Amino acid sequence: MRLTKKQKQQLLKEFKKVIDNWVGHVDFPFILLKMLEVHNNKSNDYANEESPFANIELCERGGFPAWKGVIIRLGDKYSRLLNALQGKLFKYEGVTDAFIDTAIYSIIGLIEYNRYEKEKKKEHSKKKKK
């Protein structure tokens, strides 16, 4: 899904406001930028025209909400990080990738949880009207 020109302008304005008043760790905004880049690149591989989270939402076909599927993916990443604690060397993705993926999955999980809650409220209000 592409950002509209208006959304881009709004984001740039908000980013500028945050960066202009930045007091956090100097690396933090650069890591966020890297997360945006990774998410954008992976969306190219996993998304479809209907949803940027198409791969995550596949679990809904199995009868459980996408946000719960994210928890499973987070478990995979935590497992990788626990292996790193024990000194295991990775063949493909390293510790940095696992941390970035974990942060990205957390954001996706929040987005999907908010969508789930919104749909639940919508269904609840439909039932009340009947």
C-alpha positions, 0 to 999 in steps of 0.5 A: 500500500502506497502512502498518499502525498498528503500522508507523506507530508504529514509523516515528514512534518511529524518526523521533523518535529520529533527529530528537532526536539530529539533527546533520546539516544543518537542511534535510535532514530537511525535504527528506526529508519533501518526498520522502515527500510527492512519492513518496506523491502520485506513487504515487497516480498510478502505483501499483496495488493490487498494487504501489506501483511498478507503473509501474517494474515494467512493464519486467519484462514486457520481460524485464529487472528493475525496478531496471535500469528505474530506472537508465533513469529516473535517466538521464532526470533526470541529463540534465535536470540536465546541461541545467541546468548549461548554463543551459537553462530548464525548461518543466515540472519544475525543478532542485529537482524533478529532484533530488527525483525522482533521490533518490526513484528511487534509493530505489526502485532500491534497494528493487527491487534488494533484491527482485531479489536476494531472488528470485534467492536464493530461485530458487537455493535451489530449484534446490539442493533439486532 
